[in-house]
Amino acid sequence: MKKIEAIIRPEKFNIVRDAMTEMGYPGMTVTEVKGHGSQKGISEVWRGRRYRVDLLSKIKLEIVVKDEDVQKIVDTITTEAQTGSIGDGKIFVINVENVYRIRTKEKDATAI
């Protein structure tokens, strides 16, 4: 099993969520996060004054999937979240040793 963590633009969240639901993966953890990558933030003008926004709002999606579905999900997230501009985000794939469902005590693939 793998855990996929994707940091995406907030305006792309609904599109990615709908695509994941269509693929049979409706369950995910979603967190509103702030940060920056190589772009180091953006400059804004407000009331005639220029200021710098160093931490940009993003959405972090976390989903645990079977090994055979990883590439399909990564491709879907990439396709749906991509704008072609700096700040589109990142996807991390992490190994998961065990998963347990608390309610039923199911383990691993049946617990997903």
C-alpha positions as CSV (number, residue, x, y, z in Angstrom):
1,M,0.0,0.0,0.0
2,K,1.0,3.6,-0.6
3,K,0.0,6.9,0.8
4,I,-0.3,9.7,-1.8
5,E,0.1,13.2,-0.5
6,A,-0.7,15.9,-3.1
7,I,-0.3,19.6,-2.5
8,I,-2.5,21.4,-5.1
9,R,-4.1,24.8,-5.8
10,P,-7.3,25.4,-3.9
11,E,-9.2,26.2,-7.1
12,K,-8.4,22.8,-8.4
13,F,-9.6,20.8,-5.4
14,N,-13.2,20.2,-6.6
15,I,-12.0,19.0,-10.0
16,V,-9.5,16.6,-8.4
17,R,-12.0,15.3,-5.8
18,D,-14.6,14.6,-8.5
19,A,-12.0,12.7,-10.6
20,M,-11.0,10.6,-7.6
21,T,-14.6,9.8,-6.8
22,E,-15.2,8.6,-10.4
23,M,-12.1,6.4,-10.1
24,G,-13.6,4.7,-7.0
25,Y,-11.6,6.6,-4.4
26,P,-14.0,8.9,-2.7
27,G,-12.3,8.8,0.7
28,M,-9.5,11.2,1.4
29,T,-8.1,13.5,4.1
30,V,-8.1,17.2,3.1
31,T,-6.2,19.9,4.9
32,E,-5.9,23.6,4.2
33,V,-2.2,24.4,4.3
34,K,0.1,27.3,3.6
35,G,3.6,27.3,2.1
36,H,5.8,28.0,-0.8
37,G,8.2,26.2,-3.1
38,S,10.7,27.6,-5.5
39,Q,8.5,30.6,-6.4
40,K,9.1,32.0,-2.8
41,G,5.6,33.6,-2.7
42,I,4.1,36.4,-4.8
43,S,4.0,40.2,-4.8
44,E,0.6,41.9,-4.4
45,V,-0.6,45.5,-4.7
46,W,-3.2,46.7,-2.2
47,R,-4.3,50.4,-1.9
48,G,-1.3,51.4,-4.0
49,R,1.3,49.7,-1.8
50,R,3.2,46.7,-2.9
51,Y,3.7,43.9,-0.4
52,R,5.0,40.3,-0.5
53,V,2.9,37.2,0.4
54,D,5.5,34.5,1.3
55,L,3.0,31.7,2.3
56,L,0.5,30.8,-0.3
57,S,-2.8,28.9,0.4
58,K,-2.8,25.3,-0.8
59,I,-4.8,22.1,-0.3
60,K,-3.2,18.9,0.9
61,L,-4.9,15.7,-0.1
62,E,-3.9,12.4,1.6
63,I,-5.1,9.0,0.3
64,V,-4.0,5.5,0.9
65,V,-4.2,3.2,-2.1
66,K,-3.3,-0.3,-3.4
67,D,0.1,-0.5,-5.0
68,E,-1.4,-1.2,-8.4
69,D,-3.5,2.0,-8.4
70,V,-0.7,4.4,-7.6
71,Q,0.3,5.4,-11.1
72,K,-3.3,5.8,-12.2
73,I,-4.1,8.1,-9.3
74,V,-0.9,10.1,-9.7
75,D,-1.6,10.6,-13.4
76,T,-5.2,11.7,-12.6
77,I,-4.2,14.2,-10.0
78,T,-1.4,15.6,-12.3
79,T,-3.8,15.9,-15.2
80,E,-6.6,17.6,-13.3
81,A,-4.5,19.9,-11.1
82,Q,-2.1,21.1,-13.7
83,T,-2.2,24.7,-15.0
84,G,1.3,24.8,-16.4
85,S,2.3,27.7,-14.1
86,I,4.7,27.8,-11.1
87,G,2.8,26.8,-8.0
88,D,0.8,23.9,-9.4
89,G,2.0,21.7,-6.5
90,K,3.7,18.4,-5.6
91,I,2.8,14.8,-5.2
92,F,4.6,12.5,-2.7
93,V,4.2,8.7,-2.7
94,I,5.1,7.1,0.7
95,N,5.2,3.4,1.7
96,V,2.5,2.3,4.2
97,E,3.2,-0.8,6.3
98,N,-0.2,-1.4,7.9
99,V,-3.7,0.1,8.0
100,Y,-6.3,-0.6,10.6
101,R,-9.9,0.3,10.7
102,I,-10.8,1.1,14.3
103,R,-14.5,0.3,14.1
104,T,-14.2,-3.2,12.7
105,K,-10.6,-4.0,13.4
106,E,-10.1,-4.8,9.7
107,K,-6.5,-4.7,8.6
108,D,-4.5,-3.6,5.5
109,A,-6.4,-3.7,2.1
110,T,-9.8,-4.5,3.6
111,A,-9.3,-1.5,5.9
112,I,-8.9,1.0,3.0
